[in-house]
């Protein structure tokens, strides 16, 4: 081999919805990297051959998502790739996509709050893998029955959260029809020991029958009431002062002139 060539350090796997990027350090100078993906039962696959980058998209080398893989990052000189000597390399930690990829945010397609029901319809995140017809597989196509979703919801302007789960693409939640509600959704993989919770969707809120009190809160009305009382009190005080001054002026005008 070539022990004088530096080998990769800080090797990490970054994977969301099965799109997987391998990253490492340092930036090479005078040499190149080649990535080899070793599966427990699959053939070795070469990726990013003779690259000067420090990351490599290895998604299509991990199609058997339940297999456990190890990456070897080889440090090579371009003319030595045909030699029989094994170049120096560094090994990654083991990685199993099915257990370790992060499940991304679900897409909320529409939601309605009518009477005492909050209805939400959402869509599964897509993966980079495709069916024979060219359409993308969703995470549901891969996880199947090992996938469920959890919703967290609460009354608008409140901090008390409730939750519910479903294995379908929708939620139907019983709510108080006099209040608006906010919510977010995330995927759950119950079989996992780690990374069970997926990324959270954006927080959305209903806006059915909102009142000014819902919009601004009771504090604003208290402030307005205090200001109104102050204005009324000031008007009364000014009226009393003006009235007294007017009476005093009238009384002075009625007094007889001295010496007449």
Backbone as numpy.savetxt, mean C-alpha at the origin, in Angstrom:
# Nx Ny Nz CAx CAy CAz Cx Cy Cz
40.21 -21.79 -10.82 39.38 -20.60 -10.82 40.24 -19.36 -10.82
39.55 -18.21 -10.53 40.24 -16.93 -10.48 39.97 -16.28 -9.14
40.66 -16.70 -8.11 40.37 -16.17 -6.77 40.67 -14.69 -6.65
41.41 -14.11 -7.62 41.70 -12.68 -7.52 40.49 -11.82 -7.86
39.50 -12.40 -8.52 38.29 -11.63 -8.87 37.39 -11.52 -7.64
36.86 -10.32 -7.38 35.92 -10.17 -6.24 34.65 -10.97 -6.50
34.05 -11.43 -5.45 32.76 -12.12 -5.56 31.66 -11.23 -4.98
30.44 -11.53 -5.39 29.28 -10.71 -5.00 29.00 -10.82 -3.50
28.50 -9.74 -2.93 28.09 -9.72 -1.52 26.69 -9.08 -1.44
26.08 -9.19 -0.27 24.75 -8.59 -0.02 23.74 -9.02 -1.09
23.68 -10.31 -1.34 22.76 -10.84 -2.35 21.36 -10.92 -1.75
20.38 -10.34 -2.44 19.01 -10.32 -1.94 18.02 -10.67 -3.05
16.92 -11.30 -2.66 15.80 -11.57 -3.55 14.72 -10.51 -3.31
14.18 -9.96 -4.37 13.07 -9.01 -4.26 11.97 -9.50 -5.19
10.81 -9.84 -4.62 9.77 -10.49 -5.41 8.39 -9.99 -5.01
7.64 -9.49 -6.00 6.26 -9.07 -5.80 5.40 -9.71 -6.89
4.36 -10.41 -6.48 3.47 -11.10 -7.43 4.26 -11.99 -8.40
5.33 -12.62 -7.88 6.17 -13.57 -8.61 7.10 -12.92 -9.63
7.11 -11.62 -9.73 8.16 -10.96 -10.51 9.35 -10.81 -9.57
10.45 -11.47 -9.92 11.55 -11.63 -8.97 12.85 -11.05 -9.53
13.45 -10.17 -8.74 14.71 -9.52 -9.10 15.77 -9.93 -8.09
16.92 -10.34 -8.60 18.06 -10.66 -7.75 18.99 -9.46 -7.75
19.44 -9.04 -6.57 20.31 -7.86 -6.45 21.53 -8.20 -5.61
22.63 -7.51 -5.88 23.87 -7.76 -5.14 24.81 -6.57 -5.27
25.97 -6.68 -4.68 27.05 -5.69 -4.76 28.37 -6.45 -4.90
29.47 -5.81 -5.33 29.64 -4.41 -5.74 29.54 -4.27 -7.26
29.61 -3.04 -7.75 29.67 -2.79 -9.18 31.00 -3.33 -9.71
30.99 -4.12 -10.79 32.24 -4.73 -11.25 33.14 -3.73 -11.98
34.43 -3.97 -11.90 35.41 -3.15 -12.62 36.47 -4.09 -13.19
36.45 -4.26 -14.52 37.41 -5.15 -15.15 36.96 -6.59 -15.21
35.75 -6.86 -14.81 35.20 -8.22 -14.89 33.68 -8.13 -15.04
33.01 -9.28 -15.14 31.57 -9.33 -15.38 30.93 -10.31 -14.40
29.61 -10.27 -14.35 28.85 -11.25 -13.57 28.00 -12.10 -14.52
27.80 -13.34 -14.13 26.81 -14.21 -14.78 26.03 -14.89 -13.67
24.71 -14.96 -13.81 23.85 -15.53 -12.78 23.42 -16.94 -13.19
23.55 -17.86 -12.26 23.04 -19.21 -12.45 21.97 -19.49 -11.40
20.83 -20.01 -11.87 19.73 -20.36 -10.97 19.69 -21.88 -10.85
19.88 -22.37 -9.61 19.90 -23.80 -9.35 18.63 -24.19 -8.59
17.82 -25.05 -9.18 16.64 -25.59 -8.51 16.95 -26.94 -7.91
16.08 -27.38 -7.00 16.30 -28.68 -6.36 16.11 -29.83 -7.33
15.18 -29.65 -8.28 14.90 -30.74 -9.23 15.06 -30.30 -10.68
15.17 -28.99 -10.93 15.23 -28.49 -12.31 16.67 -28.27 -12.75
16.85 -28.15 -14.06 18.18 -27.90 -14.62 18.65 -26.48 -14.28
19.96 -26.31 -14.24 20.53 -24.98 -13.99 20.24 -24.07 -15.17
19.84 -22.83 -14.85 19.54 -21.85 -15.89 20.48 -20.66 -15.73
21.04 -20.22 -16.85 21.91 -19.03 -16.84 21.08 -17.80 -17.18
21.32 -16.72 -16.43 20.62 -15.45 -16.67 21.64 -14.32 -16.61
21.37 -13.25 -17.35 22.19 -12.04 -17.31 23.68 -12.37 -17.51
23.95 -13.06 -18.59 25.32 -13.49 -18.88 26.23 -12.29 -19.17
27.38 -12.29 -18.56 28.40 -11.25 -18.76 27.82 -9.84 -18.60
27.18 -9.62 -17.47 26.57 -8.31 -17.21 27.47 -7.47 -16.32
27.37 -6.18 -16.49 28.06 -5.26 -15.58 27.07 -4.65 -14.58
25.81 -5.10 -14.66 24.80 -4.63 -13.71 24.90 -5.41 -12.40
24.22 -4.92 -11.38 24.21 -5.62 -10.10 22.79 -6.05 -9.72
21.98 -6.28 -10.74 20.66 -6.87 -10.53 20.28 -7.64 -11.78
19.37 -8.61 -11.60 18.99 -9.48 -12.71 17.56 -9.95 -12.50
16.74 -9.80 -13.54 15.36 -10.29 -13.50 15.39 -11.79 -13.78
15.07 -12.58 -12.77 15.15 -14.04 -12.90 13.76 -14.68 -12.91
12.74 -13.88 -13.18 11.35 -14.36 -13.09 11.11 -15.61 -13.92
11.54 -15.61 -15.19 11.21 -16.74 -16.05 12.04 -17.99 -15.74
13.02 -17.87 -14.86 13.79 -19.05 -14.43 13.16 -19.71 -13.20
12.07 -19.11 -12.68 11.44 -19.61 -11.45 9.99 -20.01 -11.71
9.72 -20.58 -12.88 8.34 -20.88 -13.25 7.70 -21.94 -12.36
8.50 -22.88 -11.88 7.99 -23.84 -10.91 8.02 -23.15 -9.55
6.92 -22.45 -9.22 6.95 -21.52 -8.08 7.04 -22.23 -6.73
6.77 -23.53 -6.69 6.85 -24.25 -5.42 8.22 -24.87 -5.19
9.11 -24.75 -6.16 10.46 -25.27 -6.00 11.32 -24.26 -5.24
12.34 -24.76 -4.58 13.28 -23.91 -3.84 14.54 -23.72 -4.67
14.95 -22.47 -4.81 16.08 -22.14 -5.69 17.22 -21.51 -4.90
18.43 -21.64 -5.47 19.61 -20.93 -4.99 20.27 -20.27 -6.20
20.70 -19.03 -6.05 21.39 -18.33 -7.13 22.89 -18.33 -6.88
23.64 -18.63 -7.92 25.09 -18.47 -7.89 25.44 -17.28 -8.77
26.15 -16.32 -8.23 26.58 -15.16 -9.00 28.06 -15.33 -9.27
28.37 -15.62 -10.54 29.74 -15.90 -10.95 30.47 -14.61 -11.32
31.71 -14.50 -10.88 32.57 -13.39 -11.29 33.49 -13.91 -12.40
33.38 -13.33 -13.60 34.09 -13.90 -14.75 34.71 -12.80 -15.60
35.72 -13.21 -16.38 36.23 -12.37 -17.45 35.67 -12.92 -18.76
35.35 -12.07 -19.71 34.59 -12.47 -20.89 35.22 -13.64 -21.63
36.55 -13.71 -21.71 37.20 -14.75 -22.49 37.27 -16.07 -21.74
36.88 -16.08 -20.49 37.02 -17.29 -19.69 35.74 -18.10 -19.61
34.68 -17.62 -20.25 33.41 -18.34 -20.15 33.49 -19.70 -20.82
34.41 -19.87 -21.78 34.51 -21.15 -22.48 35.50 -22.11 -21.81
36.19 -21.63 -20.79 37.16 -22.48 -20.12 36.45 -23.52 -19.25
37.17 -24.56 -18.91 36.59 -25.62 -18.07 36.74 -25.30 -16.59
37.56 -24.35 -16.28 37.73 -23.97 -14.88 36.49 -23.25 -14.37
36.12 -23.55 -13.14 34.94 -22.91 -12.56 35.34 -21.55 -11.99
34.65 -20.49 -12.41 34.99 -19.16 -11.90 34.54 -19.01 -10.44
35.10 -18.06 -9.72 34.65 -17.83 -8.34 33.19 -17.33 -8.34
32.46 -17.71 -7.32 31.05 -17.29 -7.26 30.62 -17.14 -5.81
29.49 -16.47 -5.64 28.85 -16.33 -4.33 27.44 -16.90 -4.42
26.97 -17.50 -3.35 25.65 -18.12 -3.33 24.65 -17.27 -2.54
23.43 -17.27 -3.02 22.36 -16.55 -2.33 21.74 -17.43 -1.25
20.88 -16.85 -0.46 20.01 -17.63 0.41 19.01 -18.40 -0.46
18.41 -19.43 0.09 17.40 -20.19 -0.65 16.13 -19.34 -0.81
15.42 -19.58 -1.90 14.22 -18.79 -2.18 13.16 -19.69 -2.80
11.97 -19.68 -2.20 10.82 -20.43 -2.71 9.72 -19.42 -3.06
9.47 -19.16 -4.35 8.52 -18.11 -4.73 7.14 -18.27 -4.10
6.63 -19.48 -4.04 5.28 -19.69 -3.53 5.16 -19.23 -2.08
6.22 -19.41 -1.32 6.19 -19.05 0.11 6.68 -17.64 0.40
7.46 -17.07 -0.53 8.16 -15.83 -0.17 7.82 -14.61 -1.02
7.25 -14.79 -2.20 6.91 -13.59 -2.97 5.87 -12.77 -2.21
5.98 -11.47 -2.27 5.00 -10.58 -1.63 3.79 -10.46 -2.55
2.61 -10.59 -1.98 1.39 -10.43 -2.77 1.05 -8.95 -2.81
0.86 -8.43 -4.02 0.65 -7.00 -4.20 -0.75 -6.53 -3.87
-0.98 -5.26 -4.15 -2.26 -4.62 -3.81 -3.38 -5.10 -4.74
-4.52 -5.48 -4.18 -5.68 -5.75 -5.04 -6.22 -4.45 -5.61
-6.83 -4.53 -6.77 -7.40 -3.35 -7.42 -8.90 -3.30 -7.15
-9.33 -2.26 -6.46 -10.76 -2.09 -6.17 -11.43 -1.52 -7.41
-12.38 -2.26 -7.98 -13.01 -1.85 -9.23 -14.20 -0.92 -9.00
-15.07 -1.25 -8.07 -16.13 -0.31 -7.68 -16.70 -0.71 -6.32
-17.36 0.27 -5.69 -17.96 0.02 -4.38 -19.18 0.93 -4.22
-20.16 0.44 -3.48 -21.39 1.21 -3.23 -21.85 0.98 -1.80
-22.44 2.00 -1.23 -23.08 1.87 0.07 -24.54 2.25 -0.12
-25.42 1.26 0.01 -26.84 1.49 -0.18 -27.60 0.88 0.99
-28.44 1.71 1.59 -29.17 1.29 2.78 -28.16 0.80 3.83
-28.25 -0.45 4.25 -27.34 -0.94 5.30 -26.31 -1.92 4.75
-25.99 -1.83 3.45 -25.02 -2.73 2.83 -23.90 -1.95 2.14
-22.68 -2.38 2.40 -21.50 -1.87 1.71 -21.00 -2.99 0.79
-21.08 -2.76 -0.52 -20.68 -3.76 -1.51 -19.40 -3.31 -2.21
-18.42 -4.21 -2.28 -17.12 -3.90 -2.87 -16.74 -5.02 -3.83
-16.31 -4.65 -5.02 -15.82 -5.61 -6.01 -14.38 -5.25 -6.33
-13.50 -6.25 -6.36 -12.08 -5.98 -6.59 -11.49 -7.03 -7.52
-10.26 -6.82 -7.95 -9.60 -7.72 -8.88 -8.27 -8.20 -8.31
-7.93 -9.47 -8.61 -6.66 -10.04 -8.15 -5.48 -9.35 -8.85
-4.35 -9.21 -8.16 -3.12 -8.76 -8.83 -2.69 -9.78 -9.89
-2.09 -9.29 -10.95 -1.60 -10.16 -12.02 -0.13 -10.51 -11.79
0.29 -11.64 -12.35 1.68 -12.07 -12.29 2.31 -11.90 -13.68
3.63 -12.05 -13.79 4.26 -11.96 -15.11 4.07 -13.22 -15.96
3.55 -14.31 -15.37 3.41 -15.56 -16.09 2.14 -15.54 -16.94
2.18 -16.20 -18.10 1.05 -16.15 -19.03 0.53 -17.54 -19.33
-0.74 -17.59 -19.71 -1.35 -18.81 -20.21 -0.94 -19.01 -21.67
-1.19 -20.19 -22.23 -0.87 -20.42 -23.65 -1.53 -19.42 -24.60
-2.67 -18.87 -24.20 -3.35 -17.90 -25.07 -2.79 -16.49 -24.94
-1.77 -16.31 -24.08 -1.12 -15.02 -23.94 -1.65 -14.14 -22.83
-2.75 -14.53 -22.17 -3.29 -13.72 -21.06 -2.49 -13.99 -19.80
-2.38 -12.97 -18.96 -1.58 -13.08 -17.74 -2.32 -13.87 -16.67
-1.57 -14.70 -15.97 -2.12 -15.41 -14.82 -2.23 -14.44 -13.64
-3.27 -14.61 -12.86 -3.41 -13.82 -11.63 -2.84 -14.62 -10.47
-2.72 -13.97 -9.33 -2.22 -14.71 -8.16 -3.22 -15.80 -7.76
-4.51 -15.63 -8.08 -5.51 -16.66 -7.77 -5.27 -17.91 -8.61
-4.81 -17.73 -9.85 -4.52 -18.88 -10.71 -3.39 -19.72 -10.13
-2.51 -19.10 -9.35 -1.38 -19.82 -8.77 -1.70 -20.33 -7.37
-2.23 -19.46 -6.51 -2.51 -19.87 -5.13 -3.80 -20.67 -4.99
-4.72 -20.49 -5.92 -6.01 -21.20 -5.94 -6.73 -21.04 -4.59
-7.06 -22.16 -3.94 -7.85 -22.09 -2.70 -7.02 -21.63 -1.50
-5.73 -21.45 -1.71 -4.85 -20.99 -0.62 -4.78 -19.47 -0.60
-5.79 -18.83 -1.15 -5.82 -17.36 -1.20 -7.15 -16.86 -0.64
-7.06 -15.88 0.23 -8.28 -15.20 0.68 -7.96 -13.73 0.86
-9.01 -12.94 1.04 -8.84 -11.50 1.19 -9.48 -11.06 2.50
-8.87 -10.05 3.09 -9.40 -9.48 4.33 -9.69 -8.00 4.09
-10.82 -7.56 4.60 -11.18 -6.14 4.54 -11.18 -5.58 5.96
-10.63 -4.38 6.10 -10.71 -3.61 7.34 -11.58 -2.40 7.05
-12.60 -2.18 7.85 -13.51 -1.06 7.60 -13.90 -0.39 8.91
-14.25 0.88 8.82 -14.57 1.65 10.02 -15.45 2.83 9.64
-16.19 3.33 10.61 -17.01 4.52 10.38 -16.11 5.72 10.11
-16.49 6.50 9.12 -15.72 7.71 8.83 -15.65 8.59 10.08
-14.49 9.18 10.32 -14.21 9.99 11.50 -14.07 9.16 12.78
-13.95 7.82 12.63 -13.79 6.96 13.80 -12.50 6.16 13.65
-11.99 5.64 14.76 -10.76 4.85 14.72 -10.99 3.37 15.00
-12.21 2.98 15.32 -12.50 1.58 15.62 -12.69 0.75 14.37
-11.80 -0.22 14.11 -11.85 -1.01 12.88 -12.55 -2.35 13.11
-13.26 -2.79 12.08 -13.81 -4.14 12.02 -13.19 -4.83 10.81
-13.31 -6.15 10.76 -12.73 -6.88 9.64 -13.61 -8.04 9.22
-13.41 -8.48 7.97 -14.12 -9.64 7.43 -13.23 -10.26 6.36
-13.48 -11.53 6.03 -12.68 -12.23 5.02 -13.59 -12.83 3.96
-13.00 -13.07 2.79 -13.71 -13.72 1.69 -12.72 -14.47 0.82
-13.19 -15.48 0.11 -12.39 -16.18 -0.89 -12.83 -15.80 -2.30
-13.79 -14.91 -2.41 -14.30 -14.48 -3.71 -13.68 -13.14 -4.10
-14.29 -12.48 -5.10 -13.81 -11.18 -5.57 -14.65 -10.03 -5.03
-15.45 -10.27 -4.01 -16.30 -9.19 -3.51 -16.58 -9.34 -2.03
-16.97 -8.22 -1.44 -17.42 -8.17 -0.05 -18.82 -7.58 -0.01
-19.62 -8.10 0.89 -20.92 -7.47 1.20 -20.98 -7.34 2.72
-20.87 -6.10 3.20 -20.74 -5.83 4.63 -22.00 -5.12 5.13
-22.50 -5.57 6.28 -23.62 -4.88 6.92 -23.08 -3.68 7.68
-23.67 -2.50 7.41 -23.19 -1.26 8.03 -24.36 -0.45 8.53
-24.05 0.60 9.27 -25.05 1.55 9.75 -25.33 2.53 8.63
-26.58 2.58 8.16 -26.88 3.41 6.98 -26.87 4.90 7.28
-26.64 5.28 8.53 -26.57 6.72 8.85 -25.14 7.23 8.84
-24.18 6.35 8.58 -22.77 6.74 8.59 -22.08 6.37 7.29
-21.05 7.13 6.95 -20.17 6.75 5.86 -19.05 5.88 6.41
-18.45 5.07 5.51 -17.42 4.13 5.94 -16.18 4.25 5.07
-15.02 3.99 5.69 -13.75 3.89 4.98 -13.26 2.44 5.10
-12.43 2.02 4.13 -11.98 0.62 4.12 -10.73 0.46 3.27
-10.04 -0.66 3.49 -8.98 -1.12 2.58 -8.96 -2.64 2.62
-8.34 -3.23 1.59 -8.33 -4.68 1.40 -6.90 -5.16 1.23
-6.62 -6.38 1.67 -5.34 -7.00 1.39 -5.52 -8.51 1.27
-4.64 -9.13 0.46 -4.67 -10.59 0.30 -4.03 -11.26 1.51
-4.47 -12.47 1.79 -3.92 -13.27 2.88 -3.61 -14.67 2.34
-2.44 -15.20 2.68 -2.09 -16.59 2.35 -1.99 -17.36 3.67
-3.08 -17.99 4.13 -3.11 -18.57 5.48 -2.08 -19.67 5.70
-1.66 -20.37 4.65 -0.73 -21.49 4.83 0.68 -21.04 5.15
1.00 -19.79 4.92 2.36 -19.30 5.15 2.65 -19.09 6.63
3.90 -19.32 6.97 4.34 -18.97 8.32 4.80 -17.52 8.38
5.36 -17.05 7.27 5.80 -15.66 7.16 5.18 -15.05 5.90
5.20 -13.74 5.83 4.65 -13.02 4.66 3.20 -13.42 4.38
2.43 -13.63 5.43 1.04 -14.03 5.24 0.19 -12.90 4.65
0.50 -11.67 5.04 -0.32 -10.53 4.63 0.25 -9.87 3.38
-0.62 -9.63 2.40 -0.21 -8.92 1.20 -0.19 -7.42 1.41
0.15 -6.69 0.36 0.15 -5.23 0.43 -1.28 -4.71 0.54
-1.43 -3.58 1.23 -2.76 -3.01 1.45 -3.18 -2.16 0.25
-4.45 -2.27 -0.12 -4.98 -1.41 -1.17 -5.06 0.03 -0.67
-5.36 0.94 -1.56 -5.59 2.32 -1.12 -6.83 2.38 -0.23
-6.86 3.35 0.66 -8.02 3.56 1.53 -9.07 4.37 0.76
-10.29 3.85 0.72 -11.40 4.54 0.07 -12.52 4.76 1.08
-13.32 5.80 0.87 -14.42 6.12 1.77 -15.69 6.36 0.96
-16.80 5.93 1.51 -18.08 6.21 0.87 -18.48 7.66 1.16
-19.43 8.17 0.36 -19.86 9.57 0.55 -21.36 9.69 0.35
-22.07 8.74 0.95 -23.52 8.74 0.82 -24.13 9.50 1.99
-24.93 10.52 1.68 -25.66 11.25 2.72 -24.78 11.95 3.71
-23.65 12.48 3.26 -22.77 13.21 4.18 -23.41 14.52 4.61
-23.34 14.81 5.88 -23.83 16.07 6.41 -22.65 16.99 6.67
-22.97 18.24 6.95 -21.90 19.19 7.28 -21.16 18.73 8.53
-21.91 18.13 9.46 -21.28 17.64 10.68 -20.29 16.51 10.38
-20.66 15.60 9.43 -19.73 14.54 9.02 -18.49 15.13 8.39
-18.70 16.19 7.59 -17.60 16.74 6.80 -16.58 17.46 7.67
-17.10 18.24 8.63 -16.18 19.12 9.37 -16.02 18.75 10.84
-16.93 17.96 11.38 -16.79 17.56 12.77 -17.44 18.55 13.73
-17.70 18.09 14.96 -18.40 18.90 15.96 -17.56 20.08 16.43
-16.24 19.95 16.36 -15.38 21.02 16.86 -15.63 22.34 16.14
-15.85 22.25 14.81 -16.10 23.47 14.04 -17.38 24.15 14.51
-18.40 23.35 14.80 -19.67 23.95 15.25 -19.52 24.59 16.63
-18.70 24.01 17.48 -18.47 24.62 18.79 -17.78 25.97 18.62
-16.79 26.03 17.75 -16.09 27.29 17.49 -17.05 28.34 16.94
-17.89 27.92 15.98 -18.86 28.86 15.39 -19.82 29.37 16.47
-20.28 28.47 17.36 -21.20 28.88 18.41 -20.56 29.89 19.36
-19.29 29.63 19.72 -18.58 30.55 20.61 -18.43 31.92 19.96
-18.08 31.93 18.66 -17.95 33.21 17.95 -19.28 33.93 17.89
-20.37 33.18 17.63 -21.69 33.80 17.54 -22.09 34.41 18.88
-21.85 33.68 19.98 -22.17 34.21 21.31 -21.36 35.47 21.60
-20.08 35.45 21.21 -19.24 36.63 21.44 -19.74 37.83 20.66
-20.14 37.60 19.39 -20.66 38.70 18.56 -21.96 39.26 19.14
-22.86 38.37 19.58 -24.13 38.82 20.17 -23.88 39.61 21.46
-22.97 39.08 22.29 -22.65 39.77 23.55 -22.07 41.15 23.27
-21.16 41.24 22.29 -20.57 42.52 21.94 -21.62 43.49 21.43
-22.58 42.99 20.64 -23.64 43.85 20.11 -24.51 44.40 21.24
-24.81 43.54 22.23 -25.63 43.97 23.36 -24.89 45.04 24.17
-23.60 44.79 24.44 -22.81 45.75 25.22 -22.75 47.09 24.51
-22.49 47.08 23.19 -22.43 48.32 22.43 -23.77 49.05 22.43
-24.86 48.27 22.33 -26.19 48.88 22.35 -26.46 49.58 23.68
-26.07 48.93 24.79 -26.28 49.52 26.12 -25.46 50.80 26.26
-24.19 50.76 25.82 -23.32 51.95 25.92 -23.89 53.09 25.10
-24.28 52.82 23.87 -24.85 53.87 23.01 -26.13 54.43 23.59
-26.95 53.54 24.17 -28.22 53.99 24.77 -27.95 54.92 25.96
-26.99 54.57 26.81 -26.66 55.41 27.97 -26.13 56.76 27.52
-25.26 56.75 26.51 -24.70 58.01 26.01 -25.81 58.90 25.44
-26.76 58.29 24.74 -27.85 59.06 24.16 -28.71 59.69 25.25
-28.98 58.93 26.32 -29.78 59.46 27.43 -29.05 60.60 28.13
-27.73 60.41 28.32 -26.95 61.46 28.98 -26.94 62.73 28.15
-26.82 62.62 26.84 -26.82 63.78 25.95 -28.16 64.49 25.99
-29.21 63.70 25.99 -30.56 64.30 26.04 -30.76 65.05 27.35
-30.27 64.48 28.45 -30.42 65.14 29.75 -29.66 66.45 29.79
-28.49 66.53 29.21 -27.70 67.75 29.20 -28.39 68.84 28.36
-29.00 68.41 27.27 -29.68 69.40 26.42 -30.88 70.04 27.08
-31.52 69.31 28.03 -32.70 69.84 28.71 -32.35 70.76 29.89
-31.09 70.77 30.35 -30.72 71.62 31.47 -30.75 73.11 31.02
-31.31 74.08 31.89 -31.34 75.51 31.53 -29.95 76.10 31.46
-29.74 77.07 30.58 -28.44 77.71 30.43 -28.17 78.58 31.65
-26.97 78.63 32.15 -26.59 79.44 33.31 -26.70 80.93 32.99
-27.25 81.67 33.93 -27.34 83.15 33.78 -28.53 83.61 32.99
-29.39 82.69 32.58 -30.58 83.12 31.82 -31.70 83.34 32.79
